[in-house]
Amino acid sequence: MRIPSWHLWRRWRRFFTGMAVGGAISWCIFVFIFGVWQEKYSILIQEQKEDIEEYKSEKLIWQEEFKALNKKNQEKMTIQDIRVKIKNVEKYKLDTFSVFQVEESIKEDLNIIVAKDLETVYKSRDLLKRVIENKVVPINGKRYRLEVKEVYIYTTLNIQLEIHLTK
């Protein structure tokens, strides 16, 4: 068997050497470009993670504020307090303690509407008026009746009354 001549192998050697060098160069270019892309995308992913965390924290803040506002609005939409004021006390020369007792008894009668929504109280305003006006109040041995002059319905129910001597 004969060994082929060395000069014939030279072409094949150049071809395979060119393939090896080209493959190495193309591999280096691929690794460089892939590394640049990976770095760019990893930076982008990190920024997006930070944005997502920021948006989540903002969302929690907004939700907490929204819940607080809802609670505040819910409180505003119900009767929280009742205030009763008798206007013409000087006419009958009544003492302040007796007037205070009458105002407190009216508040106790109307205490069932505390924490009711404004719409329900507004619809039952005539009933409230009748409850107050049908009440006869004894003060210092005399009997008085109450007359509703003004009713303001909001979170606080304000009622202004006048007192009259019954006949």
C-alpha positions as CSV (number, residue, x, y, z in Angstrom):
1,M,0.0,0.0,0.0
2,R,1.2,3.4,-0.9
3,I,0.9,6.6,1.1
4,P,-0.5,9.5,-1.0
5,S,1.7,12.4,-1.7
6,W,1.9,15.1,0.8
7,H,1.0,17.9,-1.6
8,L,-2.5,16.5,-2.3
9,W,-3.3,16.7,1.4
10,R,-2.4,20.4,1.4
11,R,-5.8,21.4,-0.2
12,W,-7.7,19.3,2.2
13,R,-5.7,20.6,5.1
14,R,-6.4,24.2,4.1
15,F,-10.1,23.4,3.7
16,F,-10.3,21.8,7.1
17,T,-8.2,24.5,8.7
18,G,-10.4,27.2,7.2
19,M,-13.5,25.4,8.5
20,A,-12.0,25.1,12.0
21,V,-10.8,28.8,12.0
22,G,-14.2,30.0,10.6
23,G,-16.1,27.9,13.1
24,A,-14.0,29.3,15.9
25,I,-14.5,32.8,14.7
26,S,-18.2,32.4,14.1
27,W,-18.5,30.8,17.6
28,C,-16.7,33.7,19.2
29,I,-19.0,36.2,17.3
30,F,-22.1,34.1,18.4
31,V,-21.0,34.0,22.0
32,F,-20.3,37.8,22.0
33,I,-23.6,38.7,20.4
34,F,-25.5,36.3,22.6
35,G,-23.7,37.7,25.7
36,V,-24.6,41.2,24.7
37,W,-28.3,40.2,24.2
38,Q,-28.4,38.3,27.5
39,E,-26.9,41.3,29.3
40,K,-29.4,43.7,27.7
41,Y,-32.4,41.4,28.4
42,S,-31.3,40.7,32.0
43,I,-31.1,44.4,32.6
44,L,-34.5,44.8,31.0
45,I,-36.0,42.0,33.2
46,Q,-34.4,43.5,36.3
47,E,-36.0,46.9,35.5
48,Q,-39.3,45.3,34.8
49,K,-39.1,43.5,38.2
50,E,-38.5,46.8,39.9
51,D,-41.3,48.4,38.1
52,I,-43.7,45.5,39.0
53,E,-42.7,45.8,42.7
54,E,-43.2,49.6,42.5
55,Y,-46.6,49.1,40.9
56,K,-47.6,46.5,43.4
57,S,-46.7,48.8,46.3
58,E,-48.6,51.7,44.7
59,K,-51.6,49.4,44.1
60,L,-51.5,48.5,47.8
61,I,-51.4,52.1,48.8
62,W,-54.3,53.0,46.5
63,Q,-56.3,50.1,47.8
64,E,-55.7,51.1,51.4
65,E,-56.7,54.7,50.6
66,F,-59.7,53.5,48.7
67,K,-60.8,51.3,51.6
68,A,-60.3,54.2,54.0
69,L,-62.3,56.5,51.7
70,N,-65.1,53.9,51.4
71,K,-65.2,53.6,55.2
72,K,-65.3,57.3,55.6
73,N,-68.0,57.7,53.0
74,Q,-70.0,54.9,54.7
75,E,-69.7,56.7,58.0
76,K,-70.9,59.9,56.3
77,M,-73.9,58.2,54.8
78,T,-75.3,57.2,58.1
79,I,-76.7,59.1,61.1
80,Q,-73.9,59.5,63.6
81,D,-75.4,61.9,66.1
82,I,-78.7,63.5,67.1
83,R,-78.9,67.1,68.3
84,V,-82.1,68.5,69.7
85,K,-82.5,72.2,70.5
86,I,-85.6,73.9,72.0
87,K,-85.7,77.5,70.9
88,N,-88.4,79.4,72.9
89,V,-87.5,78.5,76.4
90,E,-87.4,82.1,77.6
91,K,-91.1,82.6,76.8
92,Y,-92.1,80.2,79.6
93,K,-89.1,80.9,81.9
94,L,-88.1,77.3,82.1
95,D,-84.9,76.3,83.9
96,T,-82.0,74.9,81.9
97,F,-82.0,71.6,83.7
98,S,-85.6,70.8,82.8
99,V,-85.0,71.8,79.2
100,F,-81.9,69.6,79.2
101,Q,-84.0,66.7,80.5
102,V,-86.6,67.2,77.7
103,E,-83.9,67.4,75.0
104,E,-82.3,64.2,76.4
105,S,-85.7,62.3,76.5
106,I,-86.3,63.3,72.8
107,K,-82.8,62.0,71.9
108,E,-83.5,58.7,73.7
109,D,-86.8,58.4,71.8
110,L,-84.9,59.0,68.5
111,N,-81.9,56.9,69.4
112,I,-83.1,54.0,67.2
113,I,-82.2,56.0,64.0
114,V,-78.5,56.2,64.9
115,A,-76.4,54.3,62.4
116,K,-79.3,54.2,59.9
117,D,-78.7,55.3,56.4
118,L,-79.8,58.8,55.3
119,E,-82.3,57.6,52.8
120,T,-84.2,55.6,55.5
121,V,-84.2,58.5,57.9
122,Y,-85.3,60.9,55.2
123,K,-88.2,58.6,54.2
124,S,-89.3,58.4,57.9
125,R,-89.0,62.1,58.7
126,D,-92.8,62.5,59.0
127,L,-92.9,59.7,61.5
128,L,-90.1,61.3,63.5
129,K,-92.0,64.5,63.5
130,R,-95.2,62.9,64.7
131,V,-93.3,61.0,67.5
132,I,-92.0,64.3,68.8
133,E,-95.2,66.3,68.4
134,N,-97.4,63.7,70.1
135,K,-95.2,63.7,73.2
136,V,-96.5,65.7,76.1
137,V,-93.8,66.8,78.5
138,P,-94.4,67.6,82.2
139,I,-92.2,70.3,83.5
140,N,-92.6,71.8,87.0
141,G,-96.2,70.6,87.3
142,K,-97.3,71.9,83.9
143,R,-97.8,70.0,80.7
144,Y,-96.1,71.2,77.5
145,R,-96.2,69.9,73.9
146,L,-93.4,70.2,71.4
147,E,-93.6,71.5,67.9
148,V,-91.0,70.7,65.3
149,K,-89.8,73.8,63.4
150,E,-86.8,72.6,61.5
151,V,-85.2,69.2,60.8
152,Y,-81.8,68.9,59.1
153,I,-80.8,65.4,58.1
154,Y,-77.2,64.8,57.4
155,T,-74.7,62.7,59.4
156,T,-76.0,64.6,62.3
157,L,-79.7,64.9,62.7
158,N,-80.5,68.4,63.9
159,I,-84.0,69.1,65.2
160,Q,-85.1,72.5,66.3
161,L,-88.2,72.6,68.5
162,E,-90.6,75.1,70.0
163,I,-92.3,74.3,73.3
164,H,-96.0,75.3,74.0
165,L,-98.2,75.1,77.0
166,T,-101.0,72.6,76.5
167,K,-104.6,73.8,77.3
